Amino acid sequence: MSPELVTRGPVTCVNVSGMGEPGGAEHLAAIRALYAVAAGMGGPAGPLEGLWWVEDERPALEVPRGLWRWHLLLPLAGEPQPGLLERVRERARPSGAAVDRGRAATG
C-alpha cells in the first residue's frame, strides 16, 4: 500500500485559542465549549485538532506548561446556516461551557 495525497474542499471548524497547561482548567473549558457548540450544529465531523506553541526564547519543553499557547479546531459536517452559531451559543450557555469563545471558520 502506498500513501496518496487527497485534496478536499473547504472545511468549516469551530475553533478557540487560549493559553494554559494541556488538560488544565482553561484547556478543558475550551474543549467542552467546542463540543457543546458542535453538538448544536449537527455534531463534529472529525477529530479535535490542536496546535501548540510558546512565545519565549527557551525551548518549548523548558517553558512552564501554564504559559503554553494553543489553538483548537473541531471540524463540522458542513457550513452552518447564517445565524446558527449565535442560536447554538444561546441554547448552550446554561450548560456552563464557555461557548462564547468558540468561533466558526471555513478554510
Summary of the structure (lengths in Angstrom):
residues: 107
radius of gyration: 15.7
end to end distance: 29.9
largest distance: 49.0
contacts: 277
relative contact order: 0.30
helix: 35%
strand: 24%
